Amino acid sequence: GKIINPEFIAKCPPGCQDVKHRVYGTDIYASFSSVCNAAIHSGIIDNSGGKVLVQKVAGHSGYRGSFSNGVRSLSLPRWRESFLVSGTALGWAFAACKKDSNQKALKILSVFLYLSSDCKVDLSFLMDGSWSIGKRRFQLQKRFLGNVAQALGIGSAGPLMGIVQYGDDPSTEFNLKTYANSKDLRNAIEKIQQKGGLSNVGKALSFVNKNFFLDANGNRGGAPNVVVVMVDGWPTDRVEEASRLARESGINIFFVTVEAAAQSEKQNVVEPNFVDKAVCRTSGFYSINVPSWFSLHKVVQPLVKRVCDTERLACSKTCLNAADIGFVIDGSSSVGTGNFRTVLQFVANISKEFEISDTDTRIGAVQYTYEQRLEFSFDKYSTKQDVLNAIKRISYWSGGTSTGAAISYASEQLFSKSKPNKRKIMILITDGRSYDDVSVPAMAAHQNGVIAYSIGVAWAAPDELEAIASDPAKEHSFFVDDFDNLYRYVNQLIQNICTEFNSQPRN
Ligand SMILES: *[C@@H]1O[C@H](CO)[C@@H](O)[C@H](O)[C@H]1NC(C)=O
């Protein structure tokens, strides 16, 4: 009921809508109202949550209840304190301009600085240029894209936006570095000519995946890649596979569909539920359907808010969610039961740091002595807990040490089944010199795209560790004198994996 800070950001978790928590007022809410329900009521967020800017304002008399966005707010005769809610990006700027227009320009300036730094995304709009859309609606689409460009506030420190027009074939109208401000981009959008043809969205997505987000086209690497697909009706080709590959390259896909197929047209739809098949989460966050081209302007702000919500762009590739990690674990007699448990702890501690699911990072493990054993493959477990349990269950084998054969085995049994666009990372842990040659199998693995890390303990041979490791060896190879010191290298290893990831192109 008492608001301490004049202004703060509240994070509303997914599923925050709850009738137990009441809301009093409309636009201005009595201070003991639920912030998240008030934000849903005012249309800033939906039940999937998000960040909300809360501003304290004076209490007043006559809070008016209303029903809006599925939330019923109540009336209240008077209260001593109130708050306003707005989105953290655009809403903030608009609210600041509208409601505090007599306040100092400094505030507006700080809002825009905040805005441009908050929404650093590399965006590609796929514009529908097919004949079916018609001239008039094509015009409306251009106006929409212009308004989005305006609302985003294009700039080299904030969002950058390019446009690809599709019909039979896609072509790039502008890439990410063609225009560095909203005004120029908007003017250029006005001049785009309709291509005509079919609505080959799948083809367009493949095109964007291969050609759009390249360094040469202004892709910044440090900014999430986002594609917004505009579709009039439905696509004339399939989108599922092309979308999957694009998502696996780290592209977040949004769909804005306008005027869905009527009942009588349903049999013409090539791929039913194409939107759900194309997006990475079917929560509704990644798709917006607009019943008519004439109401498209209403989604400018909701769309901008979503593409700028970088924390929720879950489909972006990061160093923690984009790898297939295969552990190759030395189970030879010299390790001993106690130390073997320590090694498994080490494996678990590393695994814990990653985001694990069948579409994020996957973990596999091989144990070796003279022989090799597949403990579990990449597709065996799809939650972190299952992976950690499986690591715990690995039983110590005991025997000789054929590290070379183990690398070949891991290449065949684990990494040959790695998904395209996943980074193949091998983490090999050994405590002694191998009975066989390691360099030829290691080189073959490197050539097949496996990034190899070697962790040597106690009697491990430095020359072998170096041969196993990817280049540069000193960043891919570690040595510890004792199993009890293994834990010290967990963070270092994660850090090296992430540094290497971030220094390379994303796609
Ligand atoms: C694993 O993590 C636990 C908990 O943080 C820690 O106590 C243990 O020493 C770590 N062991 C290894 C080998 O990393």
The ligand as a Gaussian input file, in Angstrom:
#p B3LYP/6-31G(d) Opt

LIG

0 1
 C       30.855000     -29.299000      -7.458000
 O       30.022000     -28.315000      -6.872000
 C       29.846000     -28.480000      -5.489000
 C       28.806000     -27.484000      -5.051000
 O       29.118000     -26.203000      -5.495000
 C       31.173000     -28.308000      -4.785000
 O       31.013000     -28.471000      -3.397000
 C       32.138000     -29.343000      -5.318000
 O       33.410000     -29.122000      -4.762000
 C       32.226000     -29.259000      -6.824000
 N       33.076000     -30.374000      -7.285000
 C       33.745000     -30.355000      -8.425000
 C       34.645000     -31.508000      -8.675000
 O       33.665000     -29.478000      -9.225000

